[in-house]
């Protein structure tokens, strides 16, 4: 989450006339994240999130995201539910941007990830994959392998401003990963961005999953690889195999992994690390000055990628 577009009091008041949400009580921007402009919205009807879609979100994809959240919620997944206006539509425009209001989920994301968080996350991810299995519309992964070389090219010489020789090292890593990338793993609907700040916990249990705007159709095991990168490294970037074991055990309690998914995990983990490294590199070099957004250091994911490049079997990830 982030804020790139300011919303004036008058614009918000006019926007809210399209809903049956009572009167405005409080409204503030949310700085976390990097993709869309997000605001905490409180009215006399309750708490909500207002999102203005920016940057990498294609407006043509928004009905797919809205439909996915509705689909998952109907199957018992705790996720935000889009709020429809008086006209029955969930998507509208505000300040020249596509916009929507969703329900607010209670809970907080874990600032210090513990083992039980990882196991709960793994089980929730598997349940999401099972619930999304019959969501029939497909959405290609716009930030999948086909996007990595172009993203690196767009960074240009800027990569070397972070680390001497960084561009060439990334080029070599990208070539190696693409050469080894699998083609026939089980596919389905994945979240693709399930970082700790997109998972809420309340009273020692997982209370909800948020931010589905990178969700797409791709390898299910790739979603696990994203989570291994996001949840199983310590602040000093040391890999925690015990956390990975807990995450994988939680996942397999609901959906056992196929043998080919296990054997592909090292290259999937490399690809997931590269994907977030490259998008963070792009944002690091191109975030507008003055935007209410927390930039994330691409080198954090370079350290993860270097670890995965040295792994050649699934056992290293805890099972």
C-alpha positions as CSV (number, residue, x, y, z in Angstrom):
1,X,0.0,0.0,0.0
2,X,1.1,3.6,-0.6
3,X,-0.2,7.0,-1.5
4,X,0.6,8.5,-4.9
5,X,-2.7,10.5,-5.5
6,X,-4.0,13.0,-3.0
7,X,-7.8,12.9,-2.5
8,X,-9.4,16.2,-1.5
9,X,-12.2,16.4,1.0
10,X,-14.6,17.6,-1.7
11,X,-13.6,14.8,-4.0
12,X,-14.1,12.2,-1.3
13,X,-17.4,13.6,-0.3
14,X,-18.7,13.5,-3.9
15,X,-17.4,9.9,-4.3
16,X,-19.1,8.7,-1.2
17,X,-22.5,9.9,-2.4
18,X,-22.5,6.8,-4.6
19,X,-22.6,4.5,-1.6
20,X,-24.9,3.7,1.3
21,X,-22.1,4.0,3.9
22,X,-23.4,6.7,6.1
23,X,-21.3,9.8,6.8
24,X,-17.6,10.2,6.9
25,X,-15.8,9.9,10.3
26,X,-12.1,9.6,9.5
27,X,-9.8,9.3,6.5
28,X,-6.1,9.0,6.2
29,X,-3.4,7.7,3.8
30,X,-1.6,4.4,4.3
31,X,2.2,4.6,3.5
32,X,3.1,0.9,3.5
33,X,3.6,-0.9,0.2
34,X,4.5,0.5,-3.3
35,X,1.8,-0.1,-5.8
36,X,-1.6,1.7,-5.3
37,X,-2.9,4.7,-3.3
38,X,-4.6,3.3,-0.2
39,X,-6.6,5.0,2.5
40,X,-8.1,4.0,5.7
41,X,-11.8,5.1,5.6
42,X,-14.1,5.2,8.6
43,X,-17.8,6.1,8.2
44,X,-20.8,5.7,10.5
45,X,-21.3,2.3,8.8
46,X,-17.8,1.0,9.9
47,X,-14.2,0.7,8.7
48,X,-13.2,0.3,5.1
49,X,-10.2,0.6,2.7
50,X,-10.3,2.9,-0.3
51,X,-7.9,2.0,-3.1
52,X,-7.0,4.1,-6.1
53,X,-5.3,1.8,-8.7
54,X,-2.0,3.1,-10.1
55,X,1.2,2.1,-11.8
56,X,1.4,-1.6,-12.7
57,X,-2.3,-2.4,-12.3
58,X,-4.1,-2.6,-15.7
59,X,-7.6,-1.3,-15.3
60,X,-8.8,-4.1,-17.6
61,X,-7.7,-6.6,-14.9
62,X,-9.8,-5.0,-12.1
63,X,-13.0,-7.0,-12.7
64,X,-10.9,-10.1,-12.4
65,X,-9.5,-9.1,-9.1
66,X,-12.9,-8.1,-7.8
67,X,-14.4,-11.4,-9.0
68,X,-11.6,-13.3,-7.4
69,X,-12.1,-11.7,-3.9
70,X,-15.8,-12.4,-4.2
71,X,-15.1,-16.0,-5.2
72,X,-12.7,-16.7,-2.4
73,X,-14.9,-15.0,0.2
74,X,-17.8,-17.2,-0.8
75,X,-15.6,-20.3,-0.2
76,X,-14.6,-19.3,3.3
77,X,-11.3,-17.5,2.7
78,X,-11.0,-14.4,5.0
79,X,-10.2,-11.6,2.5
80,X,-11.5,-8.1,1.7
81,X,-14.9,-8.0,0.0
82,X,-15.5,-5.2,-2.5
83,X,-18.3,-2.9,-1.5
84,X,-20.8,-2.2,-4.3
85,X,-22.3,1.3,-4.7
86,X,-26.0,2.1,-5.1
87,X,-25.7,1.2,-8.8
88,X,-24.5,-2.3,-7.9
89,X,-21.0,-1.7,-9.2
90,X,-17.8,-2.1,-7.1
91,X,-15.5,-0.3,-9.5
92,X,-15.7,3.5,-10.2
93,X,-13.3,6.4,-10.6
94,X,-11.9,9.0,-8.2
95,X,-9.4,11.7,-9.0
96,X,-8.9,10.4,-12.5
97,X,-8.0,6.9,-11.2
98,X,-10.0,3.6,-11.1
99,X,-11.1,3.1,-7.5
100,X,-12.9,0.8,-5.1
101,X,-13.9,0.4,-1.5
102,X,-13.4,-2.9,0.3
103,X,-14.3,-4.2,3.7
104,X,-11.7,-3.8,6.5
105,X,-10.2,-7.0,8.0
106,X,-9.4,-6.9,11.8
107,X,-5.9,-7.9,12.9
108,X,-2.3,-6.9,12.5
109,X,0.5,-8.2,10.4
110,X,3.5,-9.8,12.3
111,X,6.4,-7.5,12.7
112,X,8.4,-10.5,14.1
113,X,7.6,-13.7,12.3
114,X,7.4,-16.8,14.5
115,X,7.1,-20.4,13.7
116,X,3.4,-20.6,14.3
117,X,2.9,-17.7,11.9
118,X,4.7,-19.7,9.2
119,X,2.6,-22.8,9.7
120,X,-0.7,-20.9,9.7
121,X,0.4,-19.0,6.6
122,X,1.3,-22.2,4.8
123,X,-2.1,-23.8,5.6
124,X,-3.9,-20.6,4.5
125,X,-2.0,-20.5,1.2
126,X,-3.0,-24.1,0.5
127,X,-6.6,-23.3,1.3
128,X,-6.5,-20.3,-1.0
129,X,-5.2,-22.5,-3.8
130,X,-7.9,-25.1,-3.3
131,X,-10.6,-22.4,-3.1
132,X,-9.4,-20.7,-6.3
133,X,-9.2,-24.0,-8.2
134,X,-12.7,-23.4,-9.8
135,X,-12.2,-19.7,-10.5
136,X,-12.3,-20.2,-14.2
137,X,-11.1,-16.9,-15.7
138,X,-7.4,-16.9,-16.2
139,X,-5.0,-13.9,-15.8
140,X,-1.4,-14.3,-17.0
141,X,1.3,-13.4,-14.5
142,X,2.3,-10.0,-15.8
143,X,5.5,-10.1,-13.6
144,X,6.4,-13.7,-14.5
145,X,9.5,-14.9,-16.3
146,X,8.7,-13.1,-19.5
147,X,8.9,-9.8,-17.7
148,X,12.2,-10.2,-16.0
149,X,14.7,-9.5,-18.8
150,X,12.7,-6.4,-19.9
151,X,12.6,-5.1,-16.2
152,X,16.3,-5.5,-16.0
153,X,16.8,-3.7,-19.3
154,X,14.7,-0.8,-18.0
155,X,16.9,-0.4,-15.0
156,X,19.9,0.2,-17.3
157,X,23.1,1.4,-15.7
158,X,21.1,2.4,-12.6
159,X,21.6,-1.0,-11.2
160,X,25.3,-0.3,-10.8
161,X,24.6,2.7,-8.6
162,X,23.6,0.3,-5.9
163,X,26.5,-2.2,-6.3
164,X,29.4,-2.2,-8.7
165,X,28.8,-4.8,-11.4
166,X,25.3,-5.4,-10.2
167,X,23.8,-5.2,-13.7
168,X,26.0,-7.9,-15.1
169,X,25.5,-10.2,-12.1
170,X,21.7,-9.8,-12.5
171,X,21.9,-10.5,-16.2
172,X,23.8,-13.8,-15.5
173,X,21.4,-14.8,-12.8
174,X,18.4,-14.1,-15.0
175,X,19.8,-16.1,-17.8
176,X,20.5,-19.1,-15.5
177,X,17.0,-19.0,-14.0
178,X,15.2,-18.7,-17.3
179,X,17.2,-21.6,-18.7
180,X,16.1,-23.9,-15.8
181,X,12.5,-22.6,-15.5
182,X,9.9,-25.5,-15.4
183,X,6.9,-25.7,-17.8
184,X,4.5,-28.4,-16.6
185,X,3.9,-27.9,-12.8
186,X,0.3,-27.8,-11.4
187,X,-1.3,-24.5,-12.1
188,X,-4.1,-22.4,-10.6
189,X,-5.0,-19.1,-9.1
190,X,-2.2,-17.7,-6.9
191,X,-1.8,-14.6,-4.7
192,X,1.8,-13.9,-5.9
193,X,2.5,-11.3,-3.2
194,X,1.7,-12.9,0.2
195,X,4.3,-11.0,2.3
196,X,3.8,-10.6,6.1
197,X,2.2,-7.2,5.7
198,X,-0.5,-8.9,3.6
199,X,-1.4,-11.4,6.3
200,X,-3.3,-10.4,9.4
201,X,-3.4,-12.2,12.8
202,X,-5.8,-11.7,15.7
203,X,-5.9,-13.5,19.0
204,X,-3.2,-16.0,18.0
205,X,-4.8,-17.1,14.7
206,X,-4.7,-16.0,11.1
207,X,-7.6,-13.5,10.6
208,X,-7.2,-12.6,6.9
209,X,-5.3,-12.2,3.6
210,X,-5.3,-8.9,1.8
211,X,-3.9,-7.2,-1.3
212,X,-4.9,-9.5,-4.2
213,X,-3.7,-7.1,-7.0
214,X,-0.9,-9.2,-8.2
215,X,-3.0,-12.4,-8.1
216,X,-2.8,-14.4,-11.3
217,X,-2.8,-17.8,-12.9
218,X,0.5,-19.6,-12.5
219,X,2.3,-22.5,-10.8
220,X,0.9,-23.1,-7.4
221,X,4.4,-23.9,-6.1
222,X,5.7,-20.5,-7.2
223,X,3.4,-19.0,-4.6
224,X,5.1,-21.1,-2.0
225,X,8.5,-19.9,-3.3
226,X,7.3,-16.3,-2.9
227,X,6.4,-17.0,0.7
228,X,9.7,-18.8,1.5
229,X,11.5,-15.6,0.4
230,X,9.2,-13.3,2.3
231,X,8.8,-15.3,5.6
232,X,11.8,-17.5,6.1
233,X,14.8,-15.1,6.2
234,X,16.0,-13.4,9.3
235,X,16.8,-9.6,9.6
236,X,20.4,-10.4,8.9
237,X,19.3,-12.4,5.8
238,X,20.2,-15.8,7.2
239,X,17.8,-18.4,5.9
240,X,15.7,-20.1,8.7
241,X,15.1,-23.7,7.6
242,X,12.9,-24.2,10.7
243,X,10.5,-21.5,9.5
244,X,10.5,-23.0,6.0
245,X,9.7,-26.4,7.5
246,X,6.8,-25.0,9.4
247,X,5.5,-23.2,6.3
248,X,5.7,-26.3,4.1
249,X,4.2,-28.5,6.8
250,X,1.3,-26.1,7.1
251,X,0.8,-26.1,3.3
252,X,1.0,-29.9,3.0
253,X,-1.5,-30.4,5.8
254,X,-4.1,-29.1,3.3
255,X,-2.5,-29.8,-0.1
256,X,0.4,-32.3,-0.4
257,X,3.0,-31.2,-2.9
258,X,3.7,-33.3,-6.0
259,X,7.2,-34.7,-6.5
260,X,7.8,-32.4,-9.5
261,X,6.9,-29.4,-7.4
262,X,9.4,-30.3,-4.7
263,X,12.2,-30.8,-7.2
264,X,11.4,-27.5,-8.8
265,X,11.4,-25.5,-5.6
266,X,15.1,-24.2,-5.8
267,X,14.6,-22.7,-9.2
268,X,11.1,-21.3,-8.2
269,X,12.7,-19.7,-5.2
270,X,15.4,-18.1,-7.3
271,X,12.7,-16.8,-9.7
272,X,10.6,-15.4,-6.9
273,X,13.6,-13.6,-5.4
274,X,14.6,-12.2,-8.8
275,X,11.0,-11.0,-9.5
276,X,10.9,-8.9,-6.3
277,X,14.5,-7.8,-6.7
278,X,13.8,-6.4,-10.2
279,X,10.5,-4.7,-9.3
280,X,12.1,-3.1,-6.2
281,X,15.1,-2.0,-8.3
282,X,12.7,-0.4,-10.8
283,X,10.8,1.4,-7.9
284,X,14.1,2.4,-6.2
285,X,15.1,4.2,-9.4
286,X,11.7,5.6,-10.4
287,X,9.6,6.4,-7.4
288,X,8.3,9.9,-7.7
289,X,9.8,12.4,-5.3
290,X,7.4,13.3,-2.5
291,X,5.2,10.2,-2.9
292,X,4.0,8.9,0.4
293,X,5.6,5.4,0.0
294,X,8.3,3.4,1.7
295,X,10.9,2.3,-0.9
296,X,12.3,-1.1,-0.3
297,X,16.0,-1.9,-0.9
298,X,16.6,-4.3,-3.9
299,X,19.8,-5.6,-2.3
300,X,17.7,-7.4,0.4
301,X,16.5,-9.7,-2.4
302,X,19.9,-10.0,-3.9
303,X,21.1,-11.6,-0.7
304,X,18.1,-14.0,-0.8
305,X,18.8,-14.8,-4.5
306,X,22.5,-15.6,-3.8
307,X,21.4,-18.1,-1.2
308,X,18.9,-19.8,-3.5
309,X,21.6,-20.0,-6.3
310,X,23.6,-22.2,-4.0
311,X,20.7,-24.6,-3.4
312,X,20.1,-27.6,-5.6
313,X,17.5,-29.8,-3.7
314,X,14.2,-29.4,-1.9
315,X,15.6,-30.8,1.4
316,X,17.4,-27.5,2.0
317,X,14.1,-25.8,2.5
318,X,13.2,-27.9,5.5
319,X,11.6,-31.1,4.4
